[in-house]
Amino acid sequence: MILGMLLITRGYTEDVLGLVGAAVRQGHEVRLFMMDDGVFYSQETSVAALAEHPGVEISLCERSCQWRDIDESMIPAGITSGSQMQNAVMHNSADRMIVI
């Protein structure tokens, strides 16, 4: 199963880490897309490190980053800076979606 997670708000780091960890331990793939205030998760080391796990892909909305003064140099390796196209691809490929 592929779990999609749309991160649009702040303040739920432990929930994101717990959900991704549980899904990966059960052998599922996880796709995260960050937009709006959700792009601030890219600045949290623990969340950015999720991209190192096999089966986990993370992307974010470049425009949301620009509006929140997160420039390209601040986006950690392993996180794809993109557009709403990555969001659409995630929605299309996911078997289940969680919005935070």
N, CA, C and O of each residue as an XYZ file, in Angstrom:
400
protein
N       0.830     -1.175      0.000
C       0.000      0.000      0.000
C       0.879      1.245      0.000
O       1.965      1.253      0.579
N       0.400      2.283     -0.650
C       1.074      3.580     -0.640
C       0.216      4.550      0.158
O      -0.955      4.772     -0.149
N       0.830      5.123      1.193
C       0.168      6.119      2.025
C       0.625      7.493      1.584
O       1.826      7.762      1.547
N      -0.304      8.364      1.252
C       0.003      9.748      0.914
C      -0.285     10.634      2.104
O      -1.297     10.466      2.785
N       0.605     11.578      2.353
C       0.400     12.521      3.446
C       0.577     13.937      2.920
O       1.644     14.303      2.427
N      -0.481     14.723      3.032
C      -0.443     16.127      2.641
C      -0.277     16.947      3.908
O      -1.161     16.968      4.764
N       0.858     17.622      4.026
C       1.165     18.413      5.218
C       0.944     19.883      4.901
O       1.685     20.474      4.116
N      -0.094     20.479      5.522
C      -0.440     21.868      5.228
C      -0.435     22.770      6.466
O      -0.567     23.988      6.347
N      -0.282     22.167      7.664
C      -0.255     22.948      8.903
C       0.992     22.595      9.706
O       1.667     21.607      9.419
N       1.285     23.402     10.700
C       2.439     23.162     11.563
C       1.986     22.558     12.891
O       0.806     22.573     13.240
N       2.978     22.023     13.620
C       2.723     21.635     14.990
C       2.399     20.177     15.228
O       1.993     19.815     16.333
N       2.563     19.339     14.238
C       2.217     17.928     14.385
C       3.394     17.009     14.061
O       3.211     15.919     13.518
N       4.584     17.452     14.393
C       5.796     16.697     14.058
C       5.747     15.265     14.590
O       6.022     14.320     13.850
N       5.403     15.100     15.849
C       5.375     13.759     16.444
C       4.352     12.865     15.738
O       4.586     11.669     15.569
N       3.233     13.437     15.332
C       2.226     12.664     14.606
C       2.751     12.219     13.240
O       2.565     11.071     12.837
N       3.406     13.138     12.539
C       3.978     12.804     11.226
C       5.008     11.694     11.377
O       4.976     10.707     10.643
N       5.917     11.856     12.325
C       6.959     10.843     12.540
C       6.353      9.497     12.914
O       6.785      8.459     12.411
N       5.364      9.508     13.786
C       4.731      8.263     14.212
C       3.987      7.556     13.094
O       4.094      6.338     12.949
N       3.232      8.311     12.300
C       2.482      7.713     11.195
C       3.413      7.140     10.122
O       3.203      6.030      9.633
N       4.441      7.909      9.765
C       5.394      7.423      8.751
C       6.136      6.201      9.277
O       6.292      5.212      8.561
N       6.592      6.266     10.517
C       7.308      5.132     11.104
C       6.466      3.870     11.134
O       6.945      2.789     10.789
N       5.212      4.003     11.544
C       4.314      2.843     11.603
C       4.072      2.263     10.219
O       4.068      1.044     10.044
N       3.871      3.126      9.241
C       3.631      2.654      7.873
C       4.844      1.923      7.314
O       4.709      0.861      6.706
N       6.023      2.489      7.518
C       7.261      1.876      7.011
C       7.512      0.530      7.697
O       7.898     -0.435      7.039
N       7.297      0.460      9.001
C       7.498     -0.801      9.721
C       6.565     -1.902      9.220
O       6.901     -3.085      9.283
N       5.411     -1.512      8.731
C       4.462     -2.493      8.204
C       4.678     -2.776      6.718
O       3.895     -3.497      6.099
N       5.737     -2.210      6.150
C       6.098     -2.497      4.772
C       5.414     -1.627      3.730
O       5.446     -1.949      2.542
N       4.802     -0.538      4.149
C       4.124      0.349      3.209
C       5.075      1.419      2.692
O       6.081      1.735      3.327
N       4.747      1.965      1.544
C       5.467      3.112      1.015
C       4.741      4.373      1.472
O       3.530      4.354      1.696
N       5.490      5.470      1.609
C       4.895      6.725      2.053
C       5.358      7.844      1.131
O       6.540      7.949      0.802
N       4.404      8.679      0.721
C       4.687      9.875     -0.076
C       4.194     11.074      0.726
O       3.024     11.129      1.105
N       5.078     12.034      0.984
C       4.703     13.253      1.694
C       4.813     14.431      0.740
O       5.766     14.539     -0.031
N       3.821     15.312      0.805
C       3.890     16.569      0.067
C       3.589     17.687      1.046
O       2.574     17.660      1.742
N       4.484     18.679      1.096
C       4.355     19.803      2.007
C       3.969     21.052      1.215
O       4.578     21.377      0.196
N       2.942     21.739      1.710
C       2.556     23.008      1.112
C       2.000     23.917      2.206
O       1.825     23.486      3.346
N       1.725     25.164      1.862
C       1.283     26.153      2.845
C       2.241     26.112      4.041
O       3.450     26.010      3.835
N       1.749     26.187      5.274
C       2.652     26.170      6.430
C       3.304     24.810      6.640
O       4.218     24.689      7.455
N       2.858     23.788      5.926
C       3.477     22.472      6.011
C       4.917     22.457      5.533
O       5.672     21.549      5.881
N       5.314     23.455      4.734
C       6.707     23.483      4.259
C       7.696     23.692      5.399
O       8.881     23.398      5.246
N       7.229     24.196      6.539
C       8.132     24.370      7.675
C       8.626     23.033      8.228
O       9.650     22.996      8.909
N       7.916     21.931      7.948
C       8.414     20.613      8.363
C       9.748     20.298      7.677
O      10.554     19.539      8.216
N       9.982     20.866      6.508
C      11.252     20.614      5.816
C      12.433     21.168      6.595
O      13.572     20.766      6.358
N      12.180     22.078      7.514
C      13.241     22.675      8.314
C      13.495     21.916      9.614
O      14.369     22.286     10.398
N      12.731     20.861      9.833
C      12.907     20.035     11.027
C      13.746     18.813     10.651
O      13.357     18.030      9.785
N      14.876     18.657     11.295
C      15.812     17.587     10.983
C      15.159     16.209     11.032
O      15.416     15.366     10.173
N      14.322     15.982     12.031
C      13.696     14.662     12.193
C      12.764     14.327     11.027
O      12.697     13.175     10.598
N      12.059     15.309     10.522
C      11.156     15.072      9.393
C      11.960     14.930      8.103
O      11.697     14.027      7.308
N      12.930     15.804      7.887
C      13.759     15.726      6.687
C      14.481     14.384      6.606
O      14.688     13.862      5.510
N      14.865     13.823      7.741
C      15.577     12.536      7.773
C      14.705     11.380      7.286
O      15.230     10.331      6.911
N      13.395     11.553      7.286
C      12.515     10.493      6.785
C      12.800     10.162      5.326
O      12.568      9.036      4.887
N      13.304     11.141      4.571
C      13.604     10.928      3.158
C      14.700      9.884      2.945
O      14.856      9.358      1.843
N      15.460      9.586      4.006
C      16.539      8.602      3.905
C      16.022      7.169      3.982
O      16.742      6.232      3.636
N      14.784      6.992      4.431
C      14.217      5.648      4.556
C      13.768      5.131      3.193
O      13.122      5.857      2.437
N      14.107      3.876      2.873
C      13.605      3.288      1.635
C      12.080      3.294      1.644
O      11.460      2.965      2.656
N      11.485      3.662      0.529
C      10.038      3.667      0.422
C       9.381      4.959      0.851
O       8.155      5.068      0.818
N      10.184      5.958      1.260
C       9.627      7.251      1.660
C      10.111      8.314      0.673
O      11.311      8.460      0.441
N       9.166      9.047      0.101
C       9.496     10.154     -0.798
C       8.868     11.421     -0.245
O       7.717     11.422      0.192
N       9.650     12.512     -0.270
C       9.157     13.795      0.236
C       9.355     14.861     -0.837
O      10.424     14.976     -1.436
N       8.305     15.630     -1.063
C       8.398     16.776     -1.957
C       7.639     17.937     -1.339
O       6.850     17.761     -0.411
N       7.890     19.120     -1.867
C       7.213     20.299     -1.339
C       6.949     21.311     -2.430
O       7.522     21.246     -3.517
N       6.078     22.243     -2.122
C       5.678     23.295     -3.044
C       6.673     24.447     -2.977
O       6.814     25.108     -1.948
N       7.346     24.671     -4.074
C       8.346     25.735     -4.130
C       7.712     27.107     -3.870
O       8.313     27.947     -3.200
N       6.526     27.334     -4.384
C       5.843     28.617     -4.197
C       5.523     28.858     -2.717
O       5.709     29.967     -2.215
N       5.044     27.822     -2.019
C       4.779     27.965     -0.584
C       6.054     28.317      0.167
O       6.020     29.098      1.119
N       7.182     27.746     -0.256
C       8.473     28.066      0.374
C       8.827     29.532      0.138
O       9.239     30.233      1.061
N       8.665     29.987     -1.093
C       9.002     31.377     -1.410
C       8.191     32.343     -0.558
O       8.733     33.331     -0.063
N       6.913     32.079     -0.383
C       6.039     32.956      0.402
C       6.390     32.935      1.882
O       5.976     33.818      2.633
N       7.151     31.931      2.303
C       7.515     31.805      3.714
C       9.020     31.963      3.941
O       9.552     31.540      4.967
N       9.690     32.576      2.972
C      11.115     32.898      3.062
C      12.004     31.676      3.278
O      13.021     31.756      3.967
N      11.622     30.559      2.695
C      12.478     29.367      2.682
C      13.050     29.280      1.278
O      12.334     28.953      0.331
N      14.341     29.573      1.139
C      14.919     29.537     -0.201
C      15.492     28.156     -0.516
O      15.617     27.300      0.360
N      15.829     27.969     -1.761
C      16.284     26.668     -2.275
C      17.430     26.095     -1.453
O      17.486     24.886     -1.228
N      18.340     26.946     -1.004
C      19.499     26.466     -0.241
C      19.109     25.906      1.129
O      19.904     25.209      1.759
N      17.905     26.202      1.587
C      17.443     25.743      2.896
C      16.701     24.406      2.833
O      16.359     23.830      3.866
N      16.459     23.922      1.624
C      15.724     22.665      1.471
C      16.718     21.504      1.556
O      17.637     21.412      0.742
N      16.535     20.621      2.537
C      17.483     19.524      2.742
C      17.553     18.562      1.548
O      16.591     18.388      0.799
N      18.722     17.952      1.406
C      18.901     16.922      0.375
C      17.889     15.818      0.615
O      17.594     15.469      1.758
N      17.365     15.279     -0.456
C      16.394     14.202     -0.352
C      14.958     14.678     -0.454
O      14.048     13.871     -0.642
N      14.745     15.991     -0.329
C      13.408     16.555     -0.477
C      13.341     17.259     -1.830
O      14.159     18.130     -2.126
N      12.368     16.879     -2.640
C      12.212     17.450     -3.966
C      11.439     18.758     -3.888
O      10.326     18.801     -3.363
N      12.030     19.813     -4.407
C      11.345     21.096     -4.506
C      10.602     21.103     -5.831
O      11.213     20.990     -6.894
N       9.290     21.234     -5.766
C       8.517     21.154     -6.992
C       7.294     22.040     -6.960
O       7.303     23.147     -6.421
N       6.242     21.514     -7.558
C       5.015     22.278     -7.718
C       3.823     21.412     -7.321
O       3.981     20.339     -6.740
N       2.662     21.888     -7.639
C       1.460     21.121     -7.358
C       1.390     19.845     -8.208
O       0.541     18.986     -7.967
N       2.271     19.722     -9.188
C       2.317     18.482     -9.967
C       2.702     17.313     -9.066
O       2.126     16.230     -9.181
N       3.671     17.519     -8.167
C       4.064     16.450     -7.240
C       2.899     16.087     -6.316
O       2.720     14.919     -5.970
N       2.118     17.076     -5.922
C       0.939     16.831     -5.101
C      -0.063     15.970     -5.876
O      -0.602     15.004     -5.337
N      -0.304     16.317     -7.118
C      -1.249     15.560     -7.944
C      -0.771     14.122     -8.164
O      -1.571     13.188     -8.116
N       0.516     13.949     -8.402
C       1.068     12.604     -8.595
C       0.900     11.784     -7.320
O       0.546     10.607     -7.374
N       1.157     12.413     -6.169
C       0.993     11.711     -4.901
C      -0.456     11.259     -4.729
O      -0.712     10.105     -4.386
N      -1.392     12.159     -4.964
C      -2.812     11.815     -4.820
C      -3.206     10.689     -5.768
O      -3.984      9.806     -5.407
N      -2.675     10.726     -6.963
C      -3.018      9.711     -7.966
C      -2.451      8.343     -7.622
O      -3.064      7.322     -7.935
N      -1.286      8.311     -6.978
C      -0.638      7.027     -6.690
C      -0.995      6.449     -5.327
O      -0.807      5.254     -5.097
N      -1.505      7.272     -4.425
C      -1.764      6.823     -3.052
C      -3.018      5.973     -2.957
O      -4.027      6.244     -3.608
N      -2.930      4.931     -2.125
C      -4.105      4.119     -1.831
C      -4.942      4.761     -0.733
O      -6.162      4.602     -0.701
N      -4.287      5.484      0.164
C      -4.947      6.190      1.258
C      -4.250      7.543      1.437
O      -3.055      7.674      1.169
N      -5.003      8.537      1.888
C      -4.456      9.872      2.102
C      -4.739     10.335      3.522
O      -5.807     10.073      4.077
N      -3.768     11.026      4.098
C      -3.926     11.686      5.385
C      -3.555     13.145      5.169
O      -2.525     13.447      4.566
N      -4.391     14.043      5.660
C      -4.102     15.478      5.560
C      -3.872     16.009      6.970
O      -4.703     15.844      7.862
N      -2.730     16.646      7.141
C      -2.391     17.243      8.443
C      -2.142     18.726      8.235
O      -1.839     19.441      9.190
